[in-house]
């Protein structure tokens, strides 16, 4: 994530927190980011360097007409500064800041086989106990892991899979003389 995206997201976060409108602002910006994902042409338009920033701002103002005032001002400023194409990344950073402020931790659990609800809950409780945070877990299955689990938290990855262990062993054997 670029430094500028973090700075813009932090500024919006702090303004929304100070105004006690953090949840509404986060929801409205997330809705805009969702629209950008659902309508790829809109994202392409916002990233197009041939379109004037004022034109991008006008389109975004119409899209965000019902959004919180902080979001409308934020989106207009971002567009005027030539960064409208980075709104999705700014939303991701804002979401991370909100999660941190609310003591939430988003974790992706990837296993070789589908976990039962009891197994997943046990893993989540262990992570909550270790981190002291509320865990929001998503689950996915990747049969190529063979067994074990891979935990992804933001950019941090803990690979406890059989495939990961085999790859580390292969690397060790290849580098040992």
Backbone bond lengths (Angstrom), bond angles and torsions (degrees), N, CA, C in turn:
res aa  C-N    CA-C-N  psi(-1)  N-CA   C-N-CA  omega(-1)  CA-C   N-CA-C  phi
1 X - - - 1.445 - - 1.526 108.58 -
2 X 1.309 115.40 133.73 1.461 120.92 -178.34 1.525 110.66 -71.36
3 X 1.303 114.71 151.29 1.466 121.19 -179.25 1.530 110.16 -59.58
4 X 1.320 117.48 -41.44 1.469 120.58 -178.61 1.524 110.81 -61.93
5 X 1.321 117.00 -40.41 1.471 120.25 179.24 1.520 110.43 -62.67
6 X 1.322 116.71 -41.01 1.469 120.77 177.22 1.525 110.88 -63.55
7 X 1.330 116.24 -42.45 1.463 120.32 -178.44 1.524 111.04 -63.74
8 X 1.326 117.31 -45.20 1.463 120.48 178.85 1.533 110.47 -63.04
9 X 1.315 116.54 -45.32 1.469 120.19 -179.49 1.524 111.02 -63.57
10 X 1.317 116.74 -41.50 1.475 119.98 179.52 1.523 110.42 -64.75
11 X 1.324 117.87 -40.66 1.463 120.95 178.97 1.526 110.39 -61.80
12 X 1.334 116.75 -43.99 1.470 120.10 177.80 1.522 110.31 -65.20
13 X 1.312 116.93 -42.50 1.464 121.36 179.31 1.531 110.34 -58.21
14 X 1.320 116.40 -49.51 1.461 120.01 -177.19 1.524 111.87 -65.35
15 X 1.327 117.32 -40.04 1.468 120.15 178.15 1.530 110.51 -64.59
16 X 1.324 116.84 -44.01 1.471 120.51 -179.81 1.523 111.03 -66.63
17 X 1.311 116.95 -39.74 1.467 121.10 178.37 1.525 110.07 -63.91
18 X 1.316 116.84 -45.10 1.457 121.32 -179.84 1.529 111.69 -62.81
19 X 1.318 116.72 -34.06 1.463 122.07 179.65 1.532 112.02 -87.74
20 X 1.336 116.42 -0.90 1.471 123.13 -177.57 1.530 111.77 56.64
21 X 1.333 115.05 42.86 1.467 121.77 179.11 1.524 110.77 -128.26
22 X 1.320 116.26 26.17 1.459 121.33 -172.84 1.529 112.50 -59.90
23 X 1.319 117.86 -46.52 1.466 119.82 -177.46 1.524 111.74 -64.21
24 X 1.329 117.47 -42.49 1.467 120.78 179.82 1.518 111.01 -65.80
25 X 1.323 116.64 -44.28 1.469 121.14 -179.84 1.527 110.00 -62.63
26 X 1.326 116.33 -45.71 1.471 119.82 179.82 1.522 110.59 -62.25
27 X 1.331 116.99 -41.38 1.475 120.21 -179.87 1.525 110.91 -65.60
28 X 1.330 117.40 -42.57 1.464 120.14 -179.10 1.527 111.88 -66.60
29 X 1.329 117.19 -41.99 1.467 119.09 178.61 1.527 110.39 -68.10
30 X 1.331 117.19 -36.45 1.468 120.47 176.78 1.523 110.61 -63.87
31 X 1.329 117.26 -37.62 1.468 120.48 177.72 1.524 110.51 -64.07
32 X 1.327 116.67 -40.34 1.469 119.83 177.28 1.524 110.46 -64.84
33 X 1.331 116.76 -43.69 1.469 120.03 178.26 1.526 110.48 -62.23
34 X 1.322 117.00 -37.08 1.467 120.59 176.38 1.516 111.47 -63.47
35 X 1.315 116.71 -40.17 1.470 120.71 177.58 1.520 110.55 -63.98
36 X 1.327 116.78 -38.93 1.468 120.24 178.37 1.522 110.85 -63.62
37 X 1.327 116.03 -34.82 1.462 120.14 179.44 1.531 111.07 -74.57
38 X 1.334 115.97 -38.91 1.465 120.49 -177.91 1.528 112.41 -73.46
39 X 1.322 117.28 -29.36 1.470 121.64 -177.66 1.529 107.98 -119.78
40 X 1.331 116.85 86.34 1.472 120.09 -177.21 1.533 113.46 -57.00
41 X 1.332 116.47 -29.21 1.466 119.42 179.57 1.530 111.15 -63.06
42 X 1.327 116.26 -34.83 1.465 119.98 178.26 1.526 110.31 -65.16
43 X 1.324 116.39 -44.19 1.463 120.15 176.96 1.515 111.72 -61.67
44 X 1.328 116.45 -41.48 1.473 120.49 178.34 1.523 110.51 -63.21
45 X 1.331 116.25 -41.81 1.463 121.03 177.67 1.523 110.69 -59.42
46 X 1.327 116.75 -45.21 1.467 120.52 -177.12 1.526 112.57 -69.83
47 X 1.323 117.02 -26.98 1.469 120.45 179.03 1.530 112.91 -89.10
48 X 1.322 117.43 -8.53 1.457 121.87 -176.12 1.532 110.28 -71.49
49 X 1.332 117.77 115.74 1.471 120.24 -178.22 1.531 113.05 -70.43
50 X 1.318 117.76 -14.00 1.465 120.62 -179.43 1.529 111.97 -81.69
51 X 1.324 117.34 -14.71 1.456 120.94 178.05 1.518 108.35 -89.44
52 X 1.306 116.24 129.91 1.464 121.75 -179.03 1.527 110.79 -63.87
53 X 1.330 117.55 143.42 1.468 120.86 177.19 1.531 113.37 -53.91
54 X 1.330 117.56 -36.63 1.466 120.59 179.79 1.527 110.81 -63.92
55 X 1.314 117.01 -37.01 1.472 120.90 177.52 1.515 111.47 -66.79
56 X 1.314 116.63 -40.24 1.462 120.99 176.65 1.527 110.28 -64.57
57 X 1.341 115.67 -41.84 1.465 120.14 179.53 1.522 110.88 -61.89
58 X 1.320 116.82 -40.48 1.467 120.52 -179.49 1.525 111.13 -63.92
59 X 1.331 116.62 -43.34 1.470 120.51 178.89 1.528 110.34 -64.04
60 X 1.328 115.95 -44.37 1.466 119.87 -179.76 1.525 111.96 -65.98
61 X 1.333 117.49 -34.33 1.467 120.57 177.21 1.521 110.71 -61.98
62 X 1.323 116.46 -40.71 1.472 119.78 178.34 1.525 110.78 -66.01
63 X 1.327 116.50 -42.80 1.465 120.83 -178.79 1.525 110.64 -64.59
64 X 1.321 116.24 -37.90 1.473 122.10 -175.20 1.522 113.16 -97.16
65 X 1.317 118.40 19.80 1.463 121.26 -175.29 1.525 112.50 -56.31
66 X 1.324 118.18 -34.67 1.466 121.29 -178.11 1.525 113.07 -95.91
67 X 1.315 117.57 2.90 1.470 121.40 -177.48 1.528 110.31 -78.05
68 X 1.315 115.34 165.30 1.454 122.64 175.79 1.535 109.14 -56.48
69 X 1.318 116.85 147.09 1.461 121.73 -178.58 1.512 113.55 -57.70
70 X 1.331 116.79 -36.62 1.473 119.34 177.39 1.519 111.08 -62.89
71 X 1.318 116.71 -39.54 1.464 120.73 179.97 1.524 109.58 -68.06
72 X 1.323 117.37 -43.87 1.474 120.11 178.65 1.524 110.83 -59.13
73 X 1.336 116.77 -45.79 1.469 120.06 178.81 1.521 111.50 -64.80
74 X 1.322 115.72 -41.60 1.467 121.17 179.86 1.523 110.86 -60.71
75 X 1.316 115.98 -48.83 1.469 121.07 -177.74 1.525 110.32 -63.46
76 X 1.330 117.07 -41.51 1.469 119.91 178.35 1.536 110.37 -62.68
77 X 1.335 117.01 -45.75 1.466 121.06 179.45 1.527 111.27 -61.33
78 X 1.323 116.14 -46.00 1.467 120.73 -179.79 1.527 110.19 -59.84
79 X 1.335 116.64 -43.71 1.467 120.35 179.77 1.527 110.93 -64.63
80 X 1.343 116.17 -44.10 1.465 120.03 -179.49 1.528 112.28 -63.92
81 X 1.327 116.57 -28.71 1.465 120.98 179.02 1.531 112.13 -86.25
82 X 1.337 116.73 4.16 1.464 120.44 176.80 1.518 114.34 78.97
83 X 1.327 117.59 22.81 1.458 121.03 -177.29 1.532 112.58 -118.88
84 X 1.309 118.07 22.39 1.466 121.48 -178.27 1.525 111.84 -61.69
85 X 1.307 117.56 -30.70 1.461 121.37 179.53 1.516 113.50 -71.11
86 X 1.338 117.29 -6.23 1.461 121.60 -177.85 1.533 112.81 -106.12
87 X 1.319 117.15 11.88 1.463 120.45 -176.42 1.525 113.07 -61.40
88 X 1.317 117.80 -37.19 1.474 119.90 -179.84 1.532 110.15 -63.71
89 X 1.323 116.82 -41.62 1.463 120.18 179.10 1.523 111.04 -67.94
90 X 1.323 117.04 -37.63 1.464 120.63 177.30 1.527 110.33 -65.12
91 X 1.329 116.22 -37.28 1.461 119.90 176.64 1.523 110.81 -63.92
92 X 1.315 117.36 -41.90 1.471 120.53 179.14 1.528 110.27 -61.98
93 X 1.320 116.83 -40.94 1.465 120.46 178.81 1.522 110.65 -67.83
94 X 1.332 117.46 -41.03 1.468 120.40 177.42 1.531 110.02 -62.25
95 X 1.312 116.45 -41.77 1.465 120.23 178.72 1.527 110.78 -60.46
96 X 1.316 116.83 -40.84 1.473 120.53 178.25 1.526 110.99 -64.99
97 X 1.320 117.01 -40.13 1.470 120.67 178.47 1.530 111.20 -65.39
98 X 1.319 116.73 -41.22 1.470 121.02 178.80 1.529 109.70 -65.58
99 X 1.321 116.79 -43.48 1.469 120.48 178.95 1.520 110.68 -60.28
100 X 1.313 116.72 -42.47 1.462 121.04 179.07 1.526 110.14 -64.33
101 X 1.315 117.13 -43.33 1.468 120.95 -179.59 1.526 111.46 -65.13
102 X 1.325 115.77 -32.43 1.466 120.82 -179.78 1.521 111.85 -92.58
103 X 1.331 116.36 7.07 1.465 122.27 178.16 1.529 111.87 59.64
104 X 1.349 115.40 39.17 1.462 121.71 177.54 1.522 109.13 -105.90
105 X 1.319 115.54 150.18 1.453 121.55 178.90 1.527 108.01 -132.59
106 X 1.320 116.24 120.36 1.467 120.87 178.35 1.528 108.46 -90.37
107 X 1.318 115.97 124.18 1.463 122.27 -177.17 1.517 109.22 -127.81
108 X 1.320 116.04 136.44 1.462 120.46 172.79 1.524 108.07 -106.49
109 X 1.328 115.84 122.24 1.461 122.34 178.20 1.529 107.56 -100.59
110 X 1.319 117.17 119.30 1.458 121.30 177.34 1.518 108.09 -116.82
111 X 1.314 116.13 125.36 1.459 121.97 -179.06 1.518 110.30 -129.12
112 X 1.327 115.62 165.12 1.459 120.49 179.51 1.530 111.11 -75.29
113 X 1.320 116.27 -28.15 1.462 122.45 -179.39 1.515 108.97 -131.33
114 X 1.321 116.29 156.12 1.459 121.28 179.26 1.522 110.38 -59.63
115 X 1.330 116.44 130.33 1.459 121.21 176.96 1.528 109.54 -82.91
116 X 1.320 115.79 145.68 1.462 118.70 170.99 1.521 107.29 -74.01
117 X 1.309 116.62 162.23 1.461 119.90 178.70 1.521 110.85 -60.80
118 X 1.320 117.29 -36.15 1.463 121.12 179.83 1.527 110.73 -66.36
119 X 1.337 117.25 -42.16 1.466 120.69 178.96 1.530 110.59 -64.12
120 X 1.322 116.13 -45.46 1.462 120.05 -179.90 1.526 110.48 -62.67
121 X 1.330 116.81 -43.02 1.459 120.74 179.84 1.528 111.11 -63.14
122 X 1.313 117.00 -37.53 1.460 121.29 178.36 1.527 110.94 -63.39
123 X 1.325 116.21 -43.03 1.465 121.31 178.81 1.530 109.81 -64.84
124 X 1.320 116.51 -44.37 1.462 121.09 179.82 1.528 110.46 -61.09
125 X 1.324 117.12 -44.07 1.470 120.17 179.80 1.530 111.15 -63.03
126 X 1.324 116.72 -37.99 1.471 120.38 177.97 1.529 110.40 -63.77
127 X 1.330 116.96 -43.48 1.464 120.96 179.54 1.523 110.21 -66.01
128 X 1.332 117.14 -40.87 1.461 120.66 178.54 1.525 111.10 -62.13
129 X 1.326 116.59 -42.33 1.463 120.66 179.65 1.530 110.76 -64.44
130 X 1.334 116.70 -40.05 1.462 120.49 -178.36 1.529 112.17 -73.96
131 X 1.332 117.12 -34.86 1.468 120.36 -174.86 1.523 113.41 -95.61
132 X 1.317 116.78 -21.43 1.457 119.73 -175.95 1.513 112.72 71.52
133 X 1.324 117.30 19.40 1.468 122.58 -178.14 1.517 110.18 -124.51
134 X 1.308 116.28 159.74 1.455 121.53 173.60 1.525 107.63 -78.01
135 X 1.324 116.71 129.84 1.464 121.43 -176.21 1.518 110.47 -102.60
136 X 1.319 115.36 130.53 1.456 122.84 171.78 1.520 106.07 -109.68
137 X 1.323 116.53 108.12 1.463 120.43 -173.24 1.517 111.82 -106.09
138 X 1.318 114.31 139.96 1.456 121.00 168.19 1.519 106.03 -113.50
139 X 1.309 115.10 150.45 1.470 119.20 -177.20 1.517 109.88 -121.40
140 X 1.328 114.46 144.73 1.458 120.13 173.41 1.521 108.62 -144.94
141 X 1.314 115.04 161.40 1.462 121.43 -178.71 1.521 108.96 -119.01
142 X 1.337 115.83 132.54 1.460 122.90 176.44 1.523 106.91 -135.03
143 X 1.340 118.06 96.70 1.472 120.95 -176.71 1.525 113.99 -58.34
144 X 1.332 118.16 -21.58 1.466 120.17 -179.07 1.535 112.07 -69.84
145 X 1.336 117.86 -11.11 1.466 120.41 176.97 1.526 111.90 -70.12
146 X 1.318 117.81 -19.87 1.462 126.87 -179.54 1.528 110.54 73.30
147 X 1.305 117.55 -51.28 1.461 123.04 178.50 1.518 108.80 -169.46
148 X 1.319 117.53 172.50 1.456 121.76 179.53 1.512 111.42 86.22
149 X 1.329 115.22 -159.95 1.464 120.76 -174.59 1.521 110.14 -148.00
150 X 1.331 115.17 149.54 1.457 122.63 173.08 1.523 106.33 -120.80
151 X 1.340 116.32 126.41 1.457 122.20 177.61 1.519 108.57 -107.47
152 X 1.322 116.56 129.77 1.459 121.77 177.89 1.520 107.85 -120.12
153 X 1.328 116.27 119.64 1.463 122.51 177.48 1.516 106.53 -125.69
154 X 1.319 116.54 104.19 1.465 119.81 -175.63 1.510 109.72 60.07
155 X 1.313 117.27 -124.17 1.468 120.78 179.35 1.523 111.93 -93.81
156 X 1.329 117.38 1.75 1.462 121.33 -179.80 1.529 109.90 -94.81
157 X 1.332 114.68 135.83 1.462 120.98 -177.15 1.516 108.85 -130.32
158 X 1.338 115.39 128.74 1.467 121.50 175.06 1.517 106.76 -114.53
159 X 1.320 116.27 111.33 1.465 121.66 -175.38 1.522 109.81 -102.71
160 X 1.321 115.55 104.61 1.462 121.69 176.49 1.513 110.55 -111.31
161 X 1.328 116.73 28.23 1.466 120.69 -178.39 1.531 110.64 -87.70
162 X 1.302 114.87 160.40 1.462 120.27 176.26 1.527 109.45 -64.24
163 X 1.331 116.62 -42.14 1.462 120.23 178.44 1.530 110.27 -58.68
164 X 1.324 117.39 -44.51 1.464 121.74 179.07 1.515 111.79 -61.61
165 X 1.333 116.00 -42.44 1.467 119.77 179.11 1.524 110.82 -64.06
166 X 1.340 116.35 -41.55 1.468 120.36 179.03 1.535 110.88 -64.11
167 X 1.335 116.59 -40.55 1.466 119.79 178.55 1.527 111.28 -64.50
168 X 1.339 116.75 -40.85 1.469 119.72 178.46 1.527 110.56 -65.99
169 X 1.323 117.32 -39.61 1.465 121.49 178.41 1.528 109.97 -65.00
170 X 1.332 117.41 -43.86 1.463 121.39 178.46 1.528 109.74 -60.55
171 X 1.330 117.34 -42.31 1.465 121.00 179.05 1.534 110.72 -64.10
172 X 1.325 115.85 -42.03 1.463 120.37 178.81 1.523 111.21 -61.84
173 X 1.326 116.71 -44.95 1.458 121.14 -179.80 1.519 110.95 -65.30
174 X 1.308 117.74 -35.98 1.467 120.76 -178.56 1.514 112.11 -73.32
175 X 1.341 117.61 -27.37 1.472 119.29 -176.83 1.529 112.51 -98.47
176 X 1.325 118.57 -11.20 1.459 121.80 179.22 1.526 108.30 -83.59
177 X 1.333 115.83 137.29 1.477 118.96 -178.75 1.475 111.33 -96.53
